[in-house]
Amino acid sequence: MLSSLKRFLIGRPLKSAELGEQKLNKTKALAILSSDALSSVAYGPEQILIVLFTVGAAAFWYSIPIAIGVLILLLALIASYRQIIFAYPHGGGAYVVSKENLGIYPGLIAGGSLLVDYILTVAVSVSAGTDAITSAFPSLHPYNVIIAIAFVLFITTLNLRGVTESASILAYPVYLFVLALFVMIGVGIYNIAAGDVSSELHTSIGTPVAGIGLFLLLKAFASGSSALTGVEAISNAIPNFKSPAPHNASKTLIAMGSLLAVLFTGIVFLAYYYGVTPKAEVTVVSQIAEQTFGRHFMYFFIQGTTALILILAANTGYSAFPLLAVNLAKDKFIPRMFTIRGDRLGYSNGIIILGLFSIILIIAFEGQTEHLIPLYAVGVFIPFTLSQSGMVVKWIREKPAGWVSKLIVNSIGAAISLIVTIMFFLTKFVQIWSIIVFLPLIIYLFYRIRKHYESVGDQLRLSTCEPAIPIEGNVIIVPVAGITHVVENSLNYAKSLQAHQVIAVYVPFEREDEAAFEEKWKNWQPDVRLVTLHSPYRSIIQPLSKFIDTVQRKAGESNYQVTVIIPQFIPKKGWHNILHNQSSLLLRTHLLYRKNVIVTTVPYHLKK
């Protein structure tokens, strides 16, 4: 049944030879890898207005110069990441760049930040998309968390079906969103040019505003920079592109940057001209759409496509997180299970873990986007700063042809990213302090995992491990609970091994049971030695463990191996297992952690 459900949800398994068919062309890649960056225009401008609103609506004109600053940062990042794509065509993005040029620990900081950031990408995108839906239908506000979790489960399932299949589905809402916003921006500008929008709705650019200071402006700039999250995703996911991957990735990056610049500028301008004020339960985009079209078809079309892209922007995390996890796993900093491809040739373990942690975040923050965005943004700008700094070091060290211009581009990108990062810590410390705690813990966890793998490798390597002690014989212990076909099956198997000695062990809780069982055993298996271990405290494992210790000490003197054969019956139906005490399972689990004891289970399958 579970297998049939799995096939229904994620489809038939794909052969390894079909991996090439799972690569993305530029059109699909733009949809699947740019949805995060493009969707951020739905909340990036709003974050600027929220900061400026603390002074008053008269300060909204500052959103225009702040938006210009964000566009300059976008240009620097696009130029910088374009160079990273060609310098590191196998992907890995900020983690690989930082590790190779700045060292292991800067690389781990970048990698750890991005892993957390991609989890936040899913949580923020889905929460913001849910906000867009509940803005249009206020009666759904109490169900924000439930709706968000349902969307995470849907996107996780979609990605388990494979990269190209999810891209084919996601391309439509992404391009519909871009079209919808272009129409809204175009109609809005036309209305302004036609004089249909009152100029009294906003203050003129340059109007003096009391209470505005450099600190507030930098805080607004840092908040608006949250619109640039997701820019790095393409450089992480180069292996997902069709050949020639670097050239296709570069063109996709430029297309994404161009669309992001136009949409961000248009929304900031319309929000300023319309005098839109940020509200708790109605998004800025919703207000602009309502003022442009009224609550008619186009309003709901824009809200619908905005909700869709915000929710599906989570897919950027699903595309980049597994590939980053693969690079970290190959370097032995996280479990190797992240390098394993699933039935549909995607890195399904990474996809599932990402979905699970995103749901935990949504529940913890109750789906409130404004509480997640600061953590989300700072988690991006730390890797931004490290990757650009790493490229600066690379150009200075290698000095390839044209390195000076490349150095200037990356230096500008590093400087601006560092300023934004510092601004986040200065202006939003109360909201992002947790990253200072969790990032060192994540890096320490990376370090411990790496140490474990190195330790295991040293112990397993033939050139370093101790030579194996030759086994002269075998002493077999068979725990028995009664005289049954299950025990008979296990004893027959034990005898077939031609062991030095086979010992059956019975643990009775009552003295009268002990004598009765010994008599029955003598008549049934007189050639197999029986040892009874009375247990007044009704424990099977403790007396059996002491007996194994005794046998092991004596067997060790003659280089004999101790083997414990555990009889176990297997019910015909899986649910029948809950009707039995599973003592064999508990015993096996206990014995597996004992040194120099081999544990074997002999199953006896029931027929009805």
N, C-alpha and C positions, 0 to 999 in steps of 0.2 A: 504494500500500500504506500509506504513512504517513498519507495523507489518510483512508483507511478506518479506521485505528487511532485517529486523532484523533476522528473521528465516533463511534466506539464508546465511547471514554473520556469525552468531554465532551458528546456529543449534537449535534443539528442546530443550525445557526446561527439566532439569533433576530433578528427585524427590530427596528429602533430603536423602532418604534411600540409594541413589546411591553415597553418598559422599565417602564411602570406596573405590569405584572403581576409584576415582580420586587421589589416593595415588600413589607415585612413587616407582619403584624398583631401585636398585643401578645403573643399566645401564642407565636408562632414567634420573635419578637424576644427574649422572655425566655429562650428556650432557647439561641438562637444568640449573644446578647450577654452573657448572665449566666453562661454555663458556666464562664468563667475565674474569676469571683468566687466562685461556688458551689463549684467544685471545690477552691478554696484551703482550704476547711475540712478537707480531707483531709490537709493538711500544715502549715497555720498553727498549730493547737494543738500539733502535734509539735515545731515549732520552739521554742515556749515551754519545753516539757519538756526539750529537749536542753540549753538554756542552764541551767535550774535544776538539772539532773542533775549539773552540774559541782560543785555543793555537796553534793548527796546527795538521795535520794528523799524525805527529810523536808521538803525545801523545795517539794515539789509543790503544797502548799496555796496557795502564792503565785500559782499559775496562775489562781485564781478572781479576786482583785482585778486582776490583769493583764488578764484577759479583759474585765472591766468597763471598764477603760481603753480597750481596743480597741473595744468597743461604743460608747463615747462618741465616739471618733474616727470610727467608721463613721457615726454619726448626723450629725456635723458635715459629713462629706464628702457624704453623700446630700443634705442640705439645701443645701449649696453647689453641687453639680453640678445640682441641680434648677433653681437660679437661672441657671446657665450655659446650660441647655437653652433657657430662654425668652429669655435675653438674646442668644443666638447660635443661632437656629433652623436655620441652614444647616450646622451641624456645625463640625468643626475642633478643638473642645475646647480643651485647654490651649495648643496652638500659636497658635490664632487669638486667644484671650483675652490671652495674654501679649504677642503681637506688637502688638495694637492698643492695649493699655493700658500696657505697660512698655517697649516698643520692640522693634526688630528682633532684637537679640542675645538678650534674654531669651526671645523667641519661638523663636529658633533653638535655644536650649538646651532648651526644652520640647519642640520638635518633634524634635530629634535624640535626646533621651532616650527619647521615646515610640517612635520608629522602632526603636531598639535594644531597647526593652522589649518590643515586640510580637514581635520575633524571639526574645527570651528567653521570652516567653509560650509560644510553640510548643515551644521546646526543653524548658522546665521541665515543661509540662503532659504532653507525650508521655513524657518521662523518668519523671515521677512515676507516670503510668499504667502504664508498663512495670514499675516497682517493685511496683505493686499486683498485677500478674499474677505476677511472679516470687516475691512473698511467698506466694502460694497454691500456686505450683508451683516450688519452689526449684531444680529441675533446669534451669530455663531461665535462671538467673543469668548464665551465660557468654555468652548471646546478647542481652543487654540492648540493646546498640548497634544490632544488626541489626534487632531487633524495633521499636525506636524509629524507625529510618529508614523501615521499611516503613509504619508508621503515618503518618509525615509525608507520604510519597508518596500514600497513600490520601486523606488530608484535602485535600492540594493538588489532586488530581484532582477530588474532590467539589466543591470551591469553584470550580474552573474550569467546572463544569456550571451554576453560577448560584446566586444568593443564596437564592431560595425553595426550590430543590430541596435544597440542603444543609441549610436550616433544617427542611424537612419530615422529613428523615432524622434530624437531630440532636435534634429535640424529644423523641423517645421515650426515648433513654437519659438525657437530662437529667432529665426528670420521673420516670423510674424511679429514678434516683439519689436525688432528693429524697424520693420515697415510701419507699425503702429506709432512708434515714437517719432519717426520721420514725418508722418502725416500730422501728428499733433503739433510738432515743432513748426512745421510748414504753415499749418492753418493758424497757429498762434501768432507767428510773425506777420502773416498776412492781415490778421485782425488788427494787430498793432499798427501796421503801416496804413491800414484803411481808416484808422482813427476810432475803431470800435471798442478800444480798451482805454479807459480813463487814465490819464497821466497822474492823477491825484492819488492813485492806489499805492504809489511808491515815492520815496524821497529821491531827489536828484543826486546823481553821482557827485561827490565832493562836498555834500552837506555836512557841516561839523556836527559831531555827535558826542555828547558828554559821556565820560566813562569808558571810552574806547582807548585801549592801550596796546602796546606791542605784544604783551603777554597774551591778551585775549585774541589778537589777530593770529598769532602763532598757534594758539589752541584751535582756532577755527580752521586754519590751514592743515594742521595735523588731522583734525576730524574729517575734513574734505578729502584728504589723501586716502581715506578708506575706500574711495572709489577706484583706487588702483590695485586693489587686491586681486590676485589671479593673473597678473601680468606675467609672472614667472612660470606659470603652468606649462606653457608651450616648450620652454627650454628643458623642463623635467621629462616631457613626454615625447621627445624626438623619436624613440624607437617605435612609437605607434604610427608614424607617418610612412606613406609609401615612398619608394625610392624615386629620386634622390631625396632622402629624408631631410638633411639640413636646409636645402634650398626651399623645399615645400614648407618646412617649419618657419623659415625666415619670412616668406611671403605671407603666411598665415598671421604671423606676429605683427607685421606692418598693417595688414588689413584690420586686425583687431584694434590696434592703436588708433587708426584713422576713425573707425566707427565709434570707439570710446570717446575720442576727443569731440566729435561732432555732437553726439548725444548728451554728453556731460555739459558742454557749453550751452546747448539749446535749452536744457532743463533749468540750469542756473539762471539763464537770461529770462525765461518765462516766469520763473518763480519770483525773481526780482521785480519784473515789470507788472505782474499781477498783484504784487504785494502779498504773496502767500505767507501765512504764518504757520509754523509747525504745530501740529495738534497730536495729542496722545493716541487718538483712535482713528485718525484720517491721515493717510500719507500725503506728502507734498505732490507726488505724481497724480494721486487721486484728485486733489484740489485743482491742479492745473487742467486736468482732463475735463473736470466738471465745468470749470469756467470757460473752457474752449468750446465744448460741445453740448454742455448741459447733461443731465442724466438720461441720455438716450443711447442708441446702439453703440456709437463710437466710444462713449465713456466706458460702457461695460466691456467692449472689445479691448480697450487699452488696459483696463483693470484685469481682465482675464489673461491677456498675454503677459502682463507684468507679473501676475501671480505665477503663471507657468514658468517664465524664465527664472524668476527668483527661486522657485522650487527646484527647477531642473539645473540651475547654476551649481547645485550641489554635485552635479555630475563631473565638474572640473576636479573636485576632490577625489572622486572615484577613479578618474583617469590618472591623476598624478600621484596620489598616496601609494597605490600598490607598486608603481615603478620606483618611487623613492625608497619604499620598504625593501624592494629587491636589492638596491644598491647597498643599503645598510646591512641587509642580511648576508650578502656576499662578503662584506667586510667583517662579518661575525659580530655585529653590534646588536642585532635583534634576532629572534629565533629563525632558523633556516626554513621553517614552514612557509615563510613569506616568499620564498623563491619557487614554490611549487605551483604549476599551472593546473587549473581545474578542468572539468569536463569540456568546458567551452573555450579553453585555451587562455582564459583570463586568470590573473592571480587572485583566485577566489578567496583565499585566506585573508588577504589584505582588504578586499572588498567587504567581507563579513565583519571583520574587526572594526573597520571604519564606520559601518552602519551602526554597530552595537554602541560604540563610544559616543557617536553623535546623538543617539537616543538618550543616553545617560545625561549628556549635557543639556539637551532640550528639557528633560524632566527637572534637572537641577536648577536651571535658570527660568523655568516655567514658560519657556518659549518667548522670553522678552528680548527682542533684537537689540535694543539700545544698551543692554547690559553685556551682550556678547561682542558687539562690534569693536570696542576698544581693544579687548584681548586679541581679537581676530586681526586687527590692523597692525598692532605692534608685533604680532607673530610673523607678519609678512615683512615688515621693514627691518627687523634684525637680520634675516637672511639677505634682503636686498643690500644692506650695508656691507655684510661680509662677502657676498659674491662680487660686488663691484670692487671692493678693496683687494680681493684675491686676484681679480683681473689686472689691477694696477701693478701688483707684485709680479704677475706673470709677464707683462709687457716690459717692465724694467729689467727683469732677469733674462728674458729670451731675446728681446730687441729684434723682432722680425721686421720685414719690410713694411713701412707705413706705421710703425709702432707708436710714433709720437701722437698722431691724431687719435688712435685707439686709446692711448693712455689718457688723453684729455677727456674723451667721452666718458670713460670709466671713472676718472677722478671726479668729474662733475656729478655723475650718478652716485658715487660713494659719499660725497660731501652732502648732497641734498638728502639722501636717505638717512645719513647719520643725524642731520639736523631734525628731521621728522621724528626719528626714534627718540632723540633726547626730549623733543617737545611732548611726545606721548608720556614719557616718564615724569616730566615736570608738571604737565597739566592734567593728567588722568591717573596719577599714581594710585589713588584710592580704588580705581576700577581695575588696574592692571598689576597691582603688587604681587598677585599670586604667581605671575610668570617668573618672578625673581626666586620664588620658592620651588616651583615645579621644574624649571629648566635644569637647575643643578641636580635635582633628583633623577630626572630623565637621563642626564649625562652619566651620573653614577651608575644607573641601571645598565646603560650601554656598556660601561667599563666592566661591570661584573659579568655580564653575558659574554663579552669578549674573553675575559679571564677564564670563564668556565670552558669555552670552546678550546682555548689553548691548552688548558689542563687535560681535557679529554683527549686531545690530539697527542699530547706527550705520553699519556698512559697507554694509548692504543698503538702507538708507533712501534714496530718490531725492533727498530734499532735502539730504542730507549727503554722499553718495558723489560721486566724481569723474565727470565726464561721459564717456560711452563714446567711444573713438576710432573714427571711421568706418573700415570695412574696404573697401579698394580692390580686393582680389582674394584668391585662395586658392592656397597652395602645399601640395600633398598629397604626403606621404611614405608609401609602402607597404612595410613590411618584408616580404621574401619569403624563404621557406626552400627553394623549389624551383619547378618548373614543374608545377602541379597545377590541378585544377578549383577548389580553394579560392582560390588566388592569382588565377586568371582571374575568378572571381566578384567579388573585391575590386577588381580593376583596372577591370572593367566599371562597377562602382558609382562609382569615382573619376572615370572619364571622363564619367559622366553629370552630374557636378556642374559641368562646364564651368570647371574650375580654370585658373588662370594657368599652372600647370605640375604634372605628375604625375611623381614620382621614385620608382622602385623601388630598394630598398636590400637588398643581399645581403651577409651577413657570413660569409665562408668561414674555416675554421680552417687550411686547407692551400692553398699557392700554386697547385698543379695544379688544385684544384677551382675556383679563381677564373677561370682562363683557360677552362676547359671550360664553366663556367656562362655566361660572357659570350658565347661562341660560340652556345650554345643559345638564349640570350635574343634575340640579334640576329636569328635566324631566326624566333623565335616572336612577339615584340612589338617590332618595329623602331621603332614610333612612340612608345614609352615609354622615357624615359631610365633607364638602369641605373647605379647606383653600387655598386661593390664595396668593402667595408671589411675588409681582412685582419685577423684577430684571433689573434695568436700565443698569447694567454693563454686562448683558448677562451671568451671572454665575448662575448655578443651585446649586452647592455644598454649596456656602457661605450662601445664605438665608435659605436653608434647614437646614444647621448645626445650625444656630441661632435659628430656630424654634424648633429643637430637644432639644436644651439647655433649652429653655423655658418650653417645655413639661416635660422634665426630672426633672427640679426643682420642678414643681408642683406635679408630680407623686411621687417624692421621699418623699414628706410629708406624703403620704398615703401608702408607701411601695409598690407602683405600679412599674412594670417592663416596660420599654419602648422597644418595638420591631419595627424594621423597616423592612417591607416586600418590596423587590425590584422586580417588574415585569421584566421579560427578555424573549425575544423570541429567540429560537435556530434555526438557518437556517438548512435546510436539508443537505446541503453540506458545509464542513468546510471552503472552500475558499470564501463562501458568506459573512463571517464575516468581511472581509476587506472592504465590500461595505457599512458598517454601522458604526455609530460613537462610539459605545461601551460605551455609557454614563452610562449604568447600571453597567458595570464592573468598571469604574472609581469611581462611587458613592460607590459601595461595598468596594473597596480598601480603600477609604477615611474613611468610617465608621468603618471598622474593628479595627482601632487603637483608637477608642473612648471608654472610660471606661463606663461600666454599660449600654451599648446599645447592644441588640441582633440583629444581621443582618441575615435575611433569604432571599434567592433568590427563587422565584417561576418561574420555566421555563415553557415556552409555545412553544412546538415543531411544527415548520411549516412542512407541508406535501409536499410542492413542491417549 
